[in-house]
């Protein structure tokens, strides 16, 4: 597969059932596997040779040939049975040794190492040092954050035994510190890495995950009309999907509704806000009480949880999608709605508003001023020309900037910045590197 005239990328994702057609839903096999494969496919499409290297077990073949430029390469280690990701580290040095042996035996060459999750990051750092290559690491999740999120759960005294957080966090720190660059997928991740791992912000690039541009697309008017009839939406309705969290600005949206209805009297809001706990239900009761005090309770539909296969239809159905967050690291729901051709209004307290062109891609308003936010929601509903412009240009923007090809191009730009630093180094003599 390797062409000496083409640049070659080594991607490492060690846990789960990684394959050309991954068995999603199997243990440790989900969003990260999709992320890695989609990114790898775009690298290959852009002219790179790519090896996605993972663990070989349960009689799997050594290779899955995805296309002429991309393959999944499985390296055996840790025995023939499945190993959960929390226990992967016990045998990760065997992966490093076995992989390097095969690389040299088969004469493989790479230009950059891109690892995913902390187990692969630990291996990727050793491999990059041995081969004198730049190493770019994508954490996907953080041990510190996951531990904080789970400490209140029942049986928390067993968390360390099950998840080995102390070991994971220590190893994450070393990977973050020693790799050449970290790619975080949200602004919140950047903040957590800098604050809780002590890593300088200039060591981190934030590149959000891509969206499925085949799934989140506009539809023809007759199809849109059918969706609206089935879901009970009108062209003057506003839609929001969010967790029941204070920073999501649900109260702002409710307070903005009187202004919106002054300008568009038939407007309603559809709120897809799940209630997964007593605390969530308390928030919903509080927001419903606020709507009652403002005499707008009848103009709000509380949808609860939306199934994944219905998300795209709900994004398409309203006249406007709202992201009213008072704090939002990025705002992927807004990008998905824009990709579906729905005019979108965000706030000035989220990362997304810095990327969009006001009045072309989307609109934004002050999250501390309900009247302004309500006026922004009304504008696409009142002015057909603006509505059409936001629909067309917003979808183009989302597709170009947040489709997987755009994500791959931004990732490649990080690789390009680093590669020159290593071009003067010869491949070193074999060196020991202990985990």
N, C-alpha and C positions, 0 to 999 in steps of 0.2 A: 504493500500500500504506500509506503513512504517514498516520496519524490524529493531528491536532494535540493531541487530548485524551489520547493515549497516550504513554507514555515510549518512547524509541527507543534501541536499543543498536547500536553499530557494532563488529562483531567482525572482526578482521583476521588472516588466515592465508594468507600469500602463496605458499608453495611447495607443489609437488605438484599432484595432480589433484583439486582440491576440487570437489564437486558434490552435488546433491541425493541422488544414488546414486553415491558415490565409487567409483572403480576401485581398490579396495584391492589392494595388491601391486605396483602400478606404482611407478616411482621416487619416493621421498620421499612416499609416500602410504600411511599406516598408522595407528598408534594416535592420533597427534595429530589427524588429520582426523576420526576417529571421535569423539574427545573434544570437538572444537569443534562438530561437528554435533549431538551428543547434548545438549550444554549449550545450544546455540542453540534446539533444539526445546523444551526445558523453559522457557527464557525466553519463547518465543512462547506456550506453553501457559499460562503464568502472567500473560499479559496484556500483553506487550511486543511492539513491532515490532522486528524484528531484520534487519539486513543483514550477511551473512557476505561480506566482500570479499576477493577473491583475484585471481590473475593470469589474464589471458585469452591463450591461445595455442593453436596447432594447430587453428584453425578452430572453437573452442568458441563456444557462444552467449553473449550478454552476460548473460543471466539464467537461473537455474533457480528456478522458483517452487515452493518446498517446500509452503507453504500460504499462507493470506491474510495471515499475520503474519510470515512468514519467507521469505527468498530468498537465494540465492547470487548475488552481483553480481561479474562479472569485469571487471577494468580492464586494457586492453592496455598492455604495456611490455616492453622488452627483446627485441623481435622476435617472430617467430611460432613459434619452436621451444622445446622444453623447456629449462629452465635448472635445473641442480642447485642445491640450497639453499646450498651452499658458495660459489657464484658469484653468488647472487641480489643481493648487496649492490651490485654494480657498476652496476646499473640501478635501484636502489630509489628514487633521487630522482625518476626519471621516473614511477614509480608514484605518489609523493606529489603531484607536479605534475598528473598526469592525473586522479587521483582528486579533488583539490580543485577542479579546473576543472569536472568533472562534477557535483560536489555543489552548486556555486553555480549552474551552468546549470540544473539540475533542481530547485533549491530544496529539497534534502534538509536535514533537521535531525536532530541526535542529542543525547542527554543524556550519554553516556559512551562512551569508546573502550576496548575490551578487545582487546589484541593477544596473539598466541601465537607463541612462538619468537623468537629474537633479530632475525631479518630483519624480521618484522612489527613487533617492538617498536621498532626504529629508525624505521620508517615511522610507526607509531602515535604516537610521541612528537612527530614533526614535525606530524602532522595535528592532534593534540590541542592543541598550542601555537597553531597557526593558527586553529583554531575555538574556542579558549578552553574546552576541555572537560577533565574529569578523565580521566586515562589509567591504566588498571589493566593490568599486564603479567603474563602467565603464561609462564615460561621453558620449561617442559617438560623441557629438559635443560640442562646447564651446560657451556660450553666447557672450563673448568678441569678439571672432573671427567672429561670425555671424554678430554682429553689425557692426564691421569694414568693413565687406564684403558688407553690404547692405546700408551703409550710403550714398553712392553716387547714390542710386537708386531714381527714380522719386517718389515723395510723401514721402521722407524720414522724413518729419516733423511728419508723423503719425506712424513712426516705433515703438516708445515707447508705444504708445497706443495699437498698434496691437500685438507687440511681448513682451512687458513688460521686456525689456532687463535689466533695472536697478535692478528690483526685482530678475530676474533670476541670474544675475551675483553675487549679494549679497548672494543668497542662494547657488549657486555653491561654492563660497568661503567657506562657513560654512561646506558644505558637504565635500569638499576636505580636509579641515583642521581637521575635526572631525572623518572621517572614518579611518579605520586601514590601508588601502592601496588603491591607485588609479591604475587602469589598463588603460593606454593610448594605443591607437591603432597605433600611428605613433610617430616617433621622434619629428616631428613638434609639436604635441600635448603636449609632455613632455616639450618642450621649452616654449610654450605658458602658460602652467600651472605654471611653475616655475617663468617666467618673469612677467606675468600679474595677477597672483593670489597669488604670494609670497609663494608657496608651495615648500619645499625642494625636491630636485630631488630624494633623497633616500626614499621618501615617495611614489614614483611612479614606477611601472613596465611597460615596453613597451612590449605588446604582440600584434602583428598585427592580423587583422581578417583572418579567414581561406579562402581558395579558394575552389571552387566546383570541387573536384577531379573527379567527374563523368562527368563534362562538359569539363574541360581542361585536355585532355588526348592525347597521341600520337594516330595516326591512321595507318592502314596498308598501305604499299606502293601504291597499286592500288587506294585506296581512296585518298591518298595524291596527287597522280598525277591528279586525277579528280579535286581536289580543286585548284591546281595550274593552270590548264587549264581554269577553270571557272573564277578565279580571275586575271589571267594574270601575274602570278608569274613564275620565273625561279628558279632552285636550287641555282643559284649564286646571288640571290637578297637578299638585307638587308631590314628589315622592322622596323619601329618605329611608335608608337602611343603616342601622347602627347598633352597637351594643348599648345596654342600659348603663351608660357611664356619664358622669357629670360633664366631662370635657367634650362630649359629643354635641352639646349645644341644643338638645331637644327643647329646653325651655325657651331658648332664643327663637327657635322656629315657631313655637306656639305664640310667643309674644309678637312675632312678626306678622302673624296671620291677620289681625285686624287691619293693618295697613294694606296688606295684599288684597283683602276683600273690599276695602274702600276703592281700590283701583280696578279690581277684577271681582265683582260681587259673587260670581258663581264658583270661585276658586275653592278648592278643598286641599287638605293635606292627607296623604297616606303614609303612615309611620310603621315601618317594619322594625320594631324594637322588641327583641326577645326578652323573656323574663325567666331566667334560669335559676333564680334563687329568691329567698325572701327579701333580700336587700334590693334586688332588681324590681320585685313587685312593689316594694315601698316607693321606689323612684317613679314607677309608672303611675301609681295612685297619686303621687304628688303632682305629676305633670297633668293628669286628668283633672285634678282639682284646680290647677292653674287655668286650664282651658274652660272649666265651668265658671270661674270668676270673671273671665273675659267674655263670657257668653258666646263662645265659639265651639263648644263641645260637639255640636252637631255637624261641624265642618271638618272633623278629624276622624279618619278611619284608622283603627289600631289593628295592624295586620299580624303582629307577632312574628314568629320565625318563618322565613321563606326558604323552601327547599332549594338545594343547589341547582337542580335542573329547571327551576322557574326564575332564577335570578335574571337572566338576560331579558326575558319577557317583561319582568317588572321594571327593569331599567328603561325599556322602550316605551312603556305604556303612558307615562305622564307627559305633561307639557313641559315640565321643568324638573330637573333633579337638583336637590339641595344637599350640600355638605356644610351644616351650620356649626361645625366644631369650633370651640374656643381654643383648643389645642389639638393639633393633628400632625404627627410626624410627616405624613405624606398625603394620603387620601386616595387609595387605590379605587375605592368605590366610585369616586367622581370620574376617574379615568375610564373605568368600565362603562359608566353611563354615557360619557362623551363618545366612546367608541361605538355605542349603540345609536348615535345620532340625536341624543336628547340634550337640549340646551341645559347648561349646568351653572349653578351659582355656588361659590365656595366663600370662605372667609379669609381675611388678611392675616389670620393667626395660624395658617397651615403652610407646609412647605410647597404645596402645589401652586399657590397664587403667584409665587416668584417665577414660575416656569411658563405661565400662560400670558397671552396678550389680551388685555381687557377689551371686550367688545368684539374680538375676533374668535378666540378659542372658547372663552367662557366669561362670566362676570364674577365679581367678588365684592364683598361688603364687610363693614366693621362688625365683628361679633358682639360688641358691646352696645350696638345701636340697632334695636329691633326694627325701627322705622326704616332705616336705610336698607337693611337686609330684606324687609318686605317689599320695598320699592324695586330692588334688584330682581326679586322673584317675579314681580309683575311685568317687568320690561319685555321679556320674550313672549309673554302671553298677550301683550297689548300690541306689539309691533311685529308684523309678519316678516318684514325684511330682516330684522335682527334675529328673529327666530330661525329663519332659514340659514343665515350666515353662521350662527353658532352651531347649528346642527351639522352643516357640511364641514366647516373649518375645525370644529371641535373633534369630529370623527377623524379627520385627516391628521390632526395633531396627535391624538391618542394612538393612532395606528403607527405613525412614523416614529414617534418618540418612545412609545412603550410597547410596541410589538417586539417580539423576540429578536428580530433582526436589528432593531435600534439598540436593544440591550446588549447584543453581541458586539456591535460596533463600539459602544462606549467601553465595554470590557476590554476589547482589543486595544483601545487607545491606552488603557492602563498598562497592558502588556508591553506596548511599544515604548512607553516611557522608561521601562525598566530594563529592557533587553540590551540596550547599548552598554549598560554598566557591566555586563558580563562577557561582552564579545572579545575582550582582550585576554580572558583567562583560558588557559589550556585545561583540558580535562585532567583532574588530579590523579595521583596514584591512589590505590585503594586505601581507605581510611576507616577505622572503626568508629562507630557512632552508637552509643548505647542509649536506649530509651530510659 
